[in-house]
Amino acid sequence: MTSTPADPTPDAGSDAPAIDDTIEPGKRLIRLPPDKGLSLGDRIANHITRLTWRTPLHAFRLKGRFPLKLLGVPADPVPGDTRAGTAIRAGHFLHRGLKLPLAELDFAALSVAPAFADYLHGFAWLRDLAATGTRADGAPIAEAVGRKWLAAHGDTVSEPAWKADNSGWRILFWACHAPLILSSSDLVYRSAVLNHLARTARHLDRVADKTRPGIGQLVAWTGIVAASLLMPGGEPRQVFGEAGLRKVLETSFYADGGNISRSPQAQLDAIMALSMLARIYDMRRIEVPPFVQEVLTRAVPALLGLIHSDGGMGNWQGSGATPPGTIEAIVAASGVRTRPLKQARDWGYQRLVANKVVLLADAAPPPIARVTEAGCASTLAFELSDGADRIVVNCGGAALTGATIPGDLARGLRTTAAHSTLTIADSNSTAILPSGALGKGVTEVELDRRETQQGSRLEMSHDGYARRHGLIHRRLLILSPNGRELRGEDMLLPAPRSRRKGERPFTLRFHLGPSLSASLTADGLGALLRIAGGPLWQFRTSEGALAIEESLWVDGEGRPHPTEQLVVTAAAPAGGASLGWIFKHIG
């Protein structure tokens, strides 16, 4: 048996935590308990809770003393985007391809994409503003925007301004960039900022545990703890907040460090929020709670397990291809030095490495419906990169709606067809309901991973088509030791107790990276994949009809890029079918 080639990501230091890369052959990953989303009663209760925010009773609960100043200013561990910061100084906000002139900013009637609104309400733009110029130049801009926001939302609790996650982020960013938001000599304005900080903390005290599970709830509890450390007399809130944060961390992450939404972007946000909180503890010279550090220690290698050879992120569960610089900055902020996790058994991602070639595969059911709004039917899809070039990708970007990704396109990006895997009769392996929630489909994935003389061998199967089409999809991937060859076989096997008869049309899709151009070979069973200034790859299929069609690939800013995809179509009789294929480096 040969050893796995070294991972291209360098070891960050000898203090890296030990990572368990073993896997049980044939291990089953089952989504339990079956999740149908929030019940009608839960939805009604949550709606009533939000309605109470507008009542005099909730407003009365938010009243109380507020600090005359903060107990300190923590450092922001993540650098801002200088391009976005320069744009703010030039007179407009810039977010994922969208622009909003400061002169037209009206917080009472924002007409921007939801993600852009969150960027504004959460005050993440303060980080970008701080990345350019001096504090003296930036403070008047921050104060002017802050005054507008307080005039519209300082006293009136409403969504999305007071959403739990936006409120939590606002506390974190106001703390780290207090010199920008609190440098004013206007004591009335300073008091309004500090009063709102105290009111936001009281708001989160009451709503954090009622927030949808996932990153939003984590950020809400992080904001509570941050507020307790920033304002005098915060010890009771600190005890309360740390207890709540500990509970939500226990339920938001798997044992291998991956988050329950299975989203790389959520993983990045969670690591960033906890790293910012850690800086507030450092500012107060208080030891970071062990449970926070322990989550960071597990979450960082899981995150690194989804990066390609170029250091950028793969496109999974709605995330775009986050650039290397962003990942490096957030990992550095965590202070965790480690290697990528190659076998995230609970989170469900597999990482195969050979020289400069990296293969990432989705070997788990989609996330449960109630923890995600952009969950994708991507089971058994894979991505392949060779050094700085992406060979096979997923479209990605379903969670990055904005100027260039409207809602209809975002829904399409969640489908099985938007991922490099197999579809039967143009249907999703897991249903995407009209409401946007994930429905029935994959409940179980069987996984077998081995290292052999022939290379890294990964065999996976899922039951997403068993009930509707009477077939099990099984995929075999073998990456050669030198990384110059990826052999695959996709099998459709009769499901147990299935009585379905007749043929089922199926399609294999391999979405190609943005730097590739494809051309069919003369026999129609292969394609040459050319990379400008890079290596030459070849694709071959054992049978079926091969075609080259248009596709798209979404980067980390939510911008789609036109690409191509290899499409193999065939039909499976009731007894099943098998189709082999190969990607080979030929020059």
N, C-alpha and C positions, 0 to 999 in steps of 0.2 A: 504494500500500500504506500502510495506517495503522499508527501505532505503538501498542504495547500501553499501555492506560491505566496510570497509576501504581499501584503496589502500595499497599494501605492500611497496611502495616507501615512505620513511619517509618524513614528512614535513620539509623542510630545514630552516624554520624560519617564524616568524610572519609577516615579510614584504613581503610575497609571494603575487603576484598580484592576483586579483580576476579572476577566470576562469569561463566562461559561459559553463556549462555542460548541458544546456537544448537543446532539439531537437524537432522539429515539426513533429508529426506523419505523415507519408505519404509524407514527403518532397521529392521533386524530385531534383536530382543533374544532371544537364545537361551540357554537354561539349559544350560550345559556345565561339566563333564562330566555326563552323566546320573547322578543320585544316587539310590541305593536305600537310603540310611541306612547305619548301621554294619553291617559284615559280621558273620557269626556269630563269626568269629575275633576281631574287635575287641571284640564284646560280652563274649566269654569272658575276653579279656585284661583288660578294664576291671573285670569282676567279680572276677577273681583279685587284681587290684591293690587293690581295696577290701577284700578279705578279708585281705590282708597287713597292713592297718592295725591289725588286732587282735592281731598276733603280737608276741612279745617282741622280734623283730629290728627291727620298725618303731619300737617304743617305745625301743629302745636307740639308734636313729639320731636320735631327737629329743632325747636328753640332751646336755647341754653347759652352757657358761657362760651366764649371763644378766646383763643390765645392772643396776646399782644404781639407775639413773634414766635417763630419756630425755634425749636431747641437746637437746630443745626441744619446745615445744608449738605446732604450726601452727594457724592460724585455720581454722575451718570456713567455707568460702565460701558455703554454702547455709543459710539460716535454717530453723529447725525449725517444726513444726506446733504452734502454741500450744494448739489444742484438744486434741491428743493429749498434749501435755506437761501441761496442766492436769489431764487425766484421770489421768495417772500420779501426780501429786501428790495427787489425790483417792483413790488407792488401786486403780486398775485400768488395764491397758493397753487402748488403743483402736486398732483397725486395720481399715480397710475394713468398718465396721459390726459388727465383732466386739469383744466385751469379754472380758477375762480379769482377774479380781481378783488383785492381787499376793499376797494371803493364800493363794490356791489355786495359785500358781505352782509347778509341779513339773517341772523341766527333765529329769528322768529319764523322765518319762511325759507329754510334751506331747500334748494331744489337741485341737489347733487346725489350721486349714487350712494347707497348705504355705507359702503366702506369709506368713501370720502367724508361723509358726515361723521363717522366714528373717529376718523383722523382729526377732525376739527373739534368735536366735543370732548375727546379724550386728551386734547392738547399735546399729541405726539409731535406736532409741528414745532413745539418749543425746542426740541432736540435738534431739528434741522436748522432752525434759526440760530441756535447757539454754535453751530458748526462753522458759521461764517461771520467774519467781522468781530467787532468788540461788543462788550456788554452795553457800553454807552450808546452804541448805534442800534442795538437790538431791543433794548428795554422800552423805548417809546412805541415801537411796533407791537411788542407783546402786550404792553399796557392798553393800547388802543383796542386791540382785539379782545383782551380780557374784559374791558369795560363793556363792549358790545355784548359779549356772552353773558356777563352778569346781569345786564339790563333785561335780557330776554329770558334767562333761565336761573338766575341766582336765587330767586325766591319761589319760583313756580316749578314744582316737580312734574316732569313729563318725560316721555320717551321721544327720541332716543337719547336726549341730553343726559338724563338721569338713569339710563340703563345701568345695571350693576357693573358690567365690565367697563363702560365708559367712565363711570364714577371712580372705579378703582384705578384705572389708568390715569385719570385726572389728578388724583392724589399723588401718584408716583411721579408724574412729570412736573407737577407744581413743586414738589419737594426738591427734585434734582435741579430744577431750573428756577428756583426761587429768586435768584438775582435778576432774572429777566422780568418775572411777573410781579415782584414785590419791591423793586427799586424806587418806586414813586415816592415823592415827598408829600403827596396828597394822602393825608391820614385817613380821610373818609374812604378812599378807594382801597387802601391797605386793609382797613378794618373789614370792608366788604369781602375781600379775598379770603382773609383769615376766618371770617364768620362762615363763609360758604364752605371752607375746608371742614370746619367743625360740623356743619349741617350735613355735609356729604357723609361724614363718618357715622353720624347717627342714622342716616338713611340706610347705609350699608349694614349697620347693626341689625336692622329689621328685615332686610330683603335678601341678604346674601344666601341664607339657607333655602330660600324659595326660588332661587335662580336655576335655570336649566343646567343640568350637570355638564361638566366640561370646562374648557378654558375660561369661559365667562365667569363661572362660579369661582374658579381658582383666583382670577384677578380680583374679584370682589373681596374675597377673604384676605388677599394680599394687601388690598387697600385699607382694610380695617386694621391690620397689624401695623402697617406703615403709619397710619394716623395716630395710633397709640404711642408710637415712638417719636413722633414729630411734635406733639403737643404736651404741655405740662399736665400732670395728673392722669396720665394715660395708662397706669398700671392695671386697673381693672379691665379696661378694654384690651390690653395686651394679653391677659390671661384668656379672656373670651375669644379674641381673634386667633391666637395660636392654637387653641383647641379646635376651632372651626377649620382653620387652615390644615391642620394635621389630618382631620377627618376627610376633607375634600381631596387631599393629596393621596390618601390611602385608596380612595374610590376612583380617582381620575387616571391612575397609572397602573399598568400591568407590572408584574414582577420583573420583567426584563427591561423596564424603563420606558416603554412606549405608552402614549396616551390613548385613552379609550375611544377617541374619535378617529384614530389611525391617521390623522392628518399631520404631515410634516410641518405645515405652517403653524398649527396649534402647538406642536412640540417646540418650535422656535419661540413662539410667544410665551409659553410657560417658562422656558428656561430664562428668557429675558426678564419676565416679571419677578421671578424668584431671585435672579441676580441683582436686580435693582433693589429688592427688599433687603438682600444681604448687605448692600452698601449702606443702608439706613442703620442696620445693626452696627456696622463698623463705625459709622459716624458717632453713634451713641456709646461706642466701646463696650458693646454687649455681644456676647458670643452668639453666633447664628445658631438657632435650634438644630440639634442633630438631625431631626426628621427632614428639615429643609435641605441640608447638605446631602443627606442620603438620597433624596429624590434627584437632585442635580447630578450626583455621581452615577446614577443609573440612566437618567434621561439623556445625557450628553452622548455616551457611546451608541445609544439607540438612534439618536439623530444622525450621528456620523455614519451609521450603517446605511443611510439612504443617499449618500453623496457619491457622485461619479468621479472618474479619474481627474476631471478638471476642477474638482472641489465644489461644483455646483450641485444643487438638489435635483432629485428625480421628480417627475410629475405624478403625484399620487393623491388620491382622495381630495380632489379639488385644488390642490396646491399647484403653483407654477414652478418653473425651474429657477428657484432662488439662486442668485449669483454667489460665487465663492466669498466675496468680500463680506457680505451680510452674515453668512454662516460663521466665518472666521471671527468676526467681531463679537457675535453673541456667544460663541464657544469660549473665546478669550475672557469675556465678561463673567462667565460661570466660574472660572478658576479651575475647572476640571481638566486634567491632562490624561488622555486616554486614547485607545485605539477604537476604530469603528466596530460595532457589534455585527458579526456576520450572520448570526442565527437568532433573530428575534422571534422566538416561537409563539409567544402570546400576542405580541403586536402584529405578527403575521408576515414580516418581510424577511426574505432570504437574500444574502449577499454572496456572490461567487466572484473570486478574483483570480486572475492569471496574468502576471506581468502588468501591462498597462490597461488590460481589459477588465471591465467591471460589469457584472450582470446582476440586476436587481429584480426580484420576483415577488408578486403578491400571492402569498400562500395561506390566506385566511378568508373567512366570510367578511362581507362589508361590516362597518360599524353598526351597532344597534341604533335604531331610528331616532331615539330621543336625545342622543348626544351629538347629532350632526345635522346641519342644514344643507350640506353639499356632498353627502356620501355618494360614492361611485360604485357601479357594478363592475368592478375591475378584477375579480378573482381569477387567478392564474395568468394575468398579464405579466409581461416582463419588459425591462429596458436594458439596452446594451450600449456601452461606450468603449471607445478605443482612444486612450489618451485624452486629448482635448476635444475629440469629436464624438457626438452622439450618433450611434448607428441606428438603433431602434428605440423609439420613445412612446410615451402615451401623450395624448393631446394636452391634458391637464387644464388648470385654470377655472374650473367650474365655480370655485368660491371667490374668484376675483372679478366679479361683475363691476363694470365701469363703463367708460366711454366706448371702448372697443369690444366689450363682451356684454351684449344685452341679455336679458333674461332667457329668451328662447335659445340662444346659443349656449348659455351656461347649462341649461337643461340637457342639451345634446352632448355636452362635454362630460356629463355624468354617465352616459350610456356605455354598455359593453363595447359597442362599435368604436368608441373613441379611445379604446385601449388596444394594445397589441396582444390580442388573444382571439379565441374562437367564439363565434355566435351561431346559434341555430335558428333558422327561419327569421333572421333579422330581429330577434328578440333579446331582451336583456337577461343575463344569468340571475340577477336579482331585480325584481320589479321596481320601477320608479313611479310612484303613484301621482295622480293629478295634483294632489296637495303638495307634492315635492318630497314627501317622506319616502323612505325605502320600504318596500313591501316584501312579499314572499319571494323566496329564491334560495340562494345558497345558505344552508344551515350547517354544513359539515365539509371540512377539507381534510383529505388524507395526505400525509406528507412523508416522503422517504428521501433523505439526503445522505450521500456517501461520497467518500474520496477513494478513487480506484486508480489503477495504472493508466486508464484512459482519460482521467481527469476528474473534475467535480461533477457528480451526477445528482440531479434533482428531479424527483418524480412526484407529481401532485395530481389530485383529482378533486372535483367538486360535484355536488348533487343539485346544482341550480336548475338543470334542465330535466331532472328525473320525473317530476310530477307532470310537467306540461308535455314533454316530448319523449319520455321513457328512456332517456339516454344519460349516461354519466360521462362527463368530459375528463379525460386523463391526459396530462401533458408531461412529456419526458424531455429534459434539457441536459445536455452533456457538454461542458466547456473543457476543451483540451488543455493540457498542462501549460502549453506555451501561449494560450489565449488566441491562437490564430484560427480556431475553428469552433463554431457552436452548432452542434447537431441537435435537432429537435424532432419529436414525433407527437402528433396530436391524435388521440384515439377517442372514439365515441363508442361506449360499451352499453349493452342493454342494462337498464336499471333492474334491480331485484323486483320480482313480481309485476313487472311491466307487461302489458298485453297490447301495447301499441304496435301497429303494423304499417307498412308502407315506408317510402323514402322520406327523409328529412333533409332539405337543403341546408348546407352549413358554409360558413365563410371564415377564412383565416385572414386576419389583418395584421400587417407589420407597418406601423407608422414610422417613417424615416426621419432622422434628425434634420435640422434646418440647413445644414451645410452639404447634404447629399443630393445628388441628382441620379436618377435611375433610368436605365434603358434595357428593354427586353432583348434576350438572346434570340437567335434565329429559330430555335426549336420551340420557343414559347413556354419553356419550363424553367427559365432562369432569368436573372437580371444582373447587370453590372451596376455597382454602386460607386459612383465617383465622388471624391471629396476634393474640393479645390485645394491644392497644395498639401494634400494628406494622403493616407493610404487608400488602396483600391480593394473593395470587398466584392464578393459575388454571392448571390442567393440562388439556390436551386430547390425545386420542389419535386417530389417523386411522382405526383399526379395532380389532377385538377386543372382548372383553367386559371392562368396567372395574368393579372392585369395591373397596370400602374394607374392610380387615381389620385385626385387632389386630396390634400389633408391640411391640417394646421397644427401648430405647436405654440403653446402659450409660455412666455417667459415669466420671470418672477414679478414683473411689474404689471402683469395682466394684459400684455400686448400679444395678440396672435400673429404668428408668422406663417406665410404660405409654405407648405411642404408637400411631399408626396407620400403615398403609401402603397405597399405591395398587397394585392388582394388576391387570395386563392379561393376559388369557389368549387364546390363539389357536392355530392349527395351521399347520405348514409342510409343504407337499407335498415330494416328492423333489427338485423343481426349486428349492426355496428359498422364502423369503418376505421381505417388507420391511414394517416397521411404523414410522410416523413419530409423533412426539409433541412437545409443547411445554410448557415452564413459562414463564409470562408474568406480569410485575408489572403489576397493573391498578389499583392504588390504595394 
